[in-house]
Amino acid sequence: MNRSRPRVLTAAALVATLSVTGCSTKATTSSGGAAPGVSASTIKLGMLQDLSGAFATSGKTSNTASQFAVDEINAAGGVCGRKIELVVRDHGYDVQKAVTAYDEVAPQVLGFLNVYGSAITSALKDKIVANDMLVGLTAFAPTLLGDPHLIVVGSTYDIQAVNSIDWMVREGMLKKGDTLGHIYLQGEIGENSLKGSTFATEKAGLKLASQQIKPTDADLTSQVNAMKAAGAKAILLDSTAKQTAAVASAAQAAGLDVPIMGNVATFARSLLETAAAPALIKQYYRVSGIGLLSADTPAVKKLAGKWQAKFGAQQPESGGAVVLAYLSTHLWAKIISGTCDDLTRKGVLAARAKVTSFSIDGLGPKLDLSDPAQPTSRESQIHRPDKDVYAGMKLVEDFKVSDLAEQYQVKAG
């Protein structure tokens, strides 16, 4: 596959580039009406976040980091001579609430900077397409690929699963003939991850024992006992952060002393202040397509410094959400800056098609946006918890795409 080499930018260079973008604009639709969300001085973008539901810890930090990036962009002059404004609504990870919130916000905005959740996005997809809306996502389901209206940043859940299994095999945690237990969420997240684990275990000569859970399940003792009965040598986990603690605690109580590998959404820093902390520090790892907020790079130190300046000693619950939201907001600004003479929804979609690569050094892998049907990255990092590291996660292995992930055929929606 011949895909373009992404261009790497520092955050400062990107902001400087955007701030000098020309101001001559067309803020009208093809019929001559005013483009939604665009005025002579502002561009409004929507945010549908989980601020009160199963993934609220990540949603809240994501919201804050997006505003950090917006403030930075606006301070440098904005985009296309206009300041960005965010219109935020909470959907509580409830599909019906999300539909209601979308219908309220859509007429007010040029596009959606962030819609949080794969299931939420799937429910809104027809409306998004009908409205010619460009939508950035905090969601990694491969079923959301293939639609130019949607931007999925980083490796998808199935690729994360493939890369994590490959890492556990390389580290000697799993060997041919062993059983991998997979506890996965009902819906887009877990079911797509299961596709990856099914592929990787077959290729690696492993057995797979799976248990499905709901986001509201609190006691996961029976699922962990099922993993023990199956002889699992490791557990792959797709869950909320609270469920990660429940699995680690139940495994410890059951005497199931095996590695637990969670996907990008399975950790919150406050878990290290709970009774589950010893089990998590001993057993838990995380696979992620997003960079760490504890990374030793200028861009990451600058971003972490913004958080510290605002919140002091209160660290973010999800460092990955901070990095993803900040990176995605700058990507959006780059896209908009490419259509200053046509600030309409169709103009934004056309500008998105021209942005084939993007990266801010230190915040994640180089993103290839040239084909909406393919993941923007197949690379993943491996992390593990550490109370002494900022945001509670330290690096175990840097971004890498496994041979299995290269072979894996992603099935777009």
N, C-alpha and C positions, 0 to 999 in steps of 0.2 A: 504494500500500500504506500503510495507516494503522498505524504502529507507534509505541509510546509513546516519549516523550523520556526518555533515561536520566538518572538522578540521579547527580550527581558528588559524591564524598566525598573528603576528605583521609584519608590512612591513620590519622592520629591521631584524627579524628572517628569513623571506623569502629570502631577499637578501643575507644574510649570507649563507643560505643553498644552494642557486643557485651558489654562487661564488666558492664553494668548489667542485662542481660537476666535475667528472672525465673528462679528455680531450681526451681520446681515442675515435675516431670517425670514422664512415664510411660516407663520403660525396659523395657517388656515387649512381646512380640508379641501378636497377636490371640488366640493360644491360651494366653497367660499365661506363656510362657517368657521368659527373659531375652533382651533384644535383643542381637544379636552386637555386640561391641566397646564396649558401654556398661556402666559401673559407676556407683556412687554418686559417684565422684570423677574418672573419666576417660571420654573418648570416643576410641576407637582408629580411625584411618583408615589404609588401605593405600597403599603406593607401589610400583609395579612399574616400575623404572627400567632404562635401559641404562647400566650403570656400567662395562662392559668390552667392549662391542661397537662397531659402526660409528659410533654416535652418542654414545659415552661422554663426550666433552668437554662436550656439552650436557647429558647426563643427570646428570653429577656436579654441575655448577653448579646445575642445577634442584633437585636434592636438597638442596643447602646452602641455597638461597634459601627453599625451603618451610619448612625448620627455622627460619630467621630469623623468618618470619612467625608460625609456631607459638609460638616463644619470646615474641614481642611480644604475641600474643593471650593467652597464658597469664599473662604478667606483669601484664596488665591485668585478670585475674580469670577468664580462660577464656571458655567459651561454655556457657550454661545451667548455670552453677555448676560446671562440670567443666573439667579441663585436657585439651587435645588431646595425644594420643600418636601417633606415626607408626610403622608397621610396614613396614620397607623391605626389598625383595628386588631382586636384580639378575637381569634376564633376558638380558642380553648381546645384545639384539636378535635373539633366537632364539625362534621361535614355540613350540617344544616346551618350552623352559625356562620360557617365560612361562606356559604352561598349568599346568605343575607348580607354579610359584610362586603362581599365582592359587589353585589348589586348596588350597595350604597356608595362605595368608593369609586367604582369604575367610571362613572360620568365625570368625576373630578380630576382624573389623572391621565397623563400621557401614556404611562405603562406601570407595571408593578415591579419595583426593585426587588421585592422578595415575597414569595408565597411559601409559607413554612409547611412542609409535609407532603409526602408522596400521595397519600390517599386524598388529601385536600385538593391537590393539583389535579388529580384524575377526575374528581367530581366537577371541577371548574373548567375542564379542558374545552368543552364545546362552547362555552361562553367566551373563553379567551380567544379562540379562533374566530368566532363570529364578530368579535369586537376589534379584530386586527391588533391585538395587544401583544407586546413583548413582555415576557415575564421571567424574572430571575428566580431561582429556586434555592431553598434549603431542603433538598430532596435528592436522592441518588438512585432512584429506581430506573432500571434500564428501559422499562415500558414507557418512560417519559421522553426517551430519545426519538429522533426522527421527525420531530415537529419543530420547525424554525421559530415558532412563537415562544419556545421554552429554552432556558439556558440551564443546563446541568453542569455544575463545576466539579471536576475531579472524577475519581474512579467510582463506578456504580457499586451497589451493594453486592451483586454477584461477583464482580471482580475483586472487591475487598475480601470476600470469602475465599476465592481462589488463591489470592496472594497470601492470606493468613495461613491456609492449610499448607501451602508450599513452604512457608517459613517454619512452621512447626515440624515438618518433615526434615528440612535442612538442619534444624537444631536438634534432631534426634528425639523430639517429644512424641513423634508418631513414626511407626515403621510399617512396612507392608504387612497386611493381615490384621492390623489393629482396628479397633472400632472408634470412630469419632462420634461423639454425641452432639447434636445440634438442637438447641432450644431456640425457637424462632417465633416472632410475632405474627399473629394473624394479619393478613393484608399485604400491601405492596412491599414493605420493608423486608419482612421475614420470608415471604414466598419467593421473592427475587433472590434473596441471599441463598435460599435452599437450592435454587437452580445452580448457583456457583458451587456450593458444597457437594451437590450430587455429581457434577462434572469432575471436580478435583479429586474426590475420594475414589471415583472409578478409575481415573488416570493414575492415581498413586497406589492403587491396589489396597485401598482401605475399605472398611465396612462403615455404613452410616446408620445411626439410630437417631431418629428425630422426634421432637415433642413440640407441638404448637401451643402458644400461649396468647392471651389477650392483653392489651395495654393496661387494663384495670386489674389484672391478677396480682395479688400481693404475696401469697404464700406459694412458693414454687418447690416445696419439699417433695411432692409427688413426682414432679418432673426430674428433679435431681436424683431421686431414688430409682427412677426408671433408667437414668444414665448409668447409675452404679450397677443395676441388674444386667444391663447390656454389656458391661465390661468396658465402658468408655475409658480411653486413655487420655482424652482431652475433650473439652467442651467448647463448641463454637456457639456464640451467644448473640442474638438480636433481641434487644429489650430496651426498656426505659432504664434510666440510671438507678432508680430505686430497686428495680428488678435485678440489676447486676449485684447489688448488695445482698438481695434475698438469695440469689443463686450461690454466691460465694459463701454466705453463712450456712446455707443448707448443706453444701458440699463439705464444709469443715465439720459440721455436726455428724454427717454420714460417714466420715472417714474417707471421703473421696478426694484424695490429694493429687489432683491433676490440674494441668494448665487450663485456664478459662480465657478464651480469646473473644473479646467483644468488638462489635463494629463501631463506627465513628460516633454513634449517638448514645453509647452505653455508659458513659462516665460523667460524673459531676464532681467537682473538687471537694464539696462538702461531705462526700462519702468517706473521705479520709478522717473525718471527725466523728464517725459513727462506730458502733461496736463491730461492724464488718471490716473495719480498716485493716486489722492484721491479716485476715484471710485474703483481702484484695491485694495487699502488698506482696503476699507470698505467691498467690496463684494467678492474678489477673493481668492480662495484656490487652492492648487495644490496637486494632488496625484502622488506619485513617488515610484518606486521600487528601487531607488538608494538613498544612504545616503546624508546628507547635508554637505556642506563645512563649515558651521558654527557650526558643532557639537563640543562638548567639550570632545574630546578624543585625546590621543597622536598622533595617526595616522593621524587624520584629521588636527590637529594643525600643524603637520609637513608638510603636503601637502599644506595647506594654506600658510605656511611660505615660501615654495618654490615659490609660485606665487608672494607673496609680495616682496621677494628678487629680482625677475626678473622684476616685473612691478610696484613696489612701491604702490602708492595710487590707481592705476588703477585696480579695482576689476574685476573678470571674469564675463562675461555676463551670463554664465550658470555654476553655481557651480556643478550641477548634472553631466554635461558633463565632468567636471574636475575629479570628483570622479569616474565615470564610466570608463573613459579612463585609469586612473592610475591603477585602480583595474584590468581591463582587460589585461593591459600590463604585470602586474605581473603574472596573470593567464597564459598567453602565455609563459612567461619565465619558469614557473613551468612545463608546458607541454613539452617544448623543452628539459628541463633538464632530462626528463624521457626517452629520445631516443638519447643520445649522441653517442651511438654506431651505430646509423642508422639515420643520418640526411638527410633523404629523405622525400618526401611528404607523402608516404605511412607510413613511420616510424613515422612521426608526427601524422597522423591520428590514428595509433595504440596507441601512447602515450596518445592522447586525451581520448581514451576509458578507460584508466586506471586511469584517474583523475576523481574520482567520487564526490569529494567535494572540496570546496575552500572558504576561507574567509580571509579578513584582518580586524581585529577588528576595528569597528568604521566607516568603509567605506560602509557598507551595510549589508543586511541580509546574513545569512549563505546560500551558494549556493549548491544545490544538482544537480550534473551533471551526475548522474548515468543513467538517461534515457533521451536520446535526444528528445523523443516524448513528454516529460512533461516539464513545465516551471521549470527553475532552482530555482525559488521562487514563492510563492503565497502571499507573504507579501508586504504591502505597508505602506509608511508613509504619513501623511497629513501635508502639509506646508501652510504657508501664508506669504505674503510679509511684510517686515519691513525694512525701510531705515537705521535703526541703527544696523542691523545685517550683518555680512560679507556675501557678494554675494547676499544680499537682501532677503533672505528667512529664516524664523524661524520655529522651530518644533511645531506642534499642537498635533499630536499623533504619537508615535513611531511605529516601524514596527509591523504590526499585520495582520494576515490572518483572514478574516471574515468567519463566518459559511457559508454564501452564496458562497464565493470563494472556500471553501472546497468542496461544493456540485457541483460546476460548472464543466462541462466536457469540457476541452479544445480540440478543433478539430485541430490537427496538419496538416501540409501541406502534 
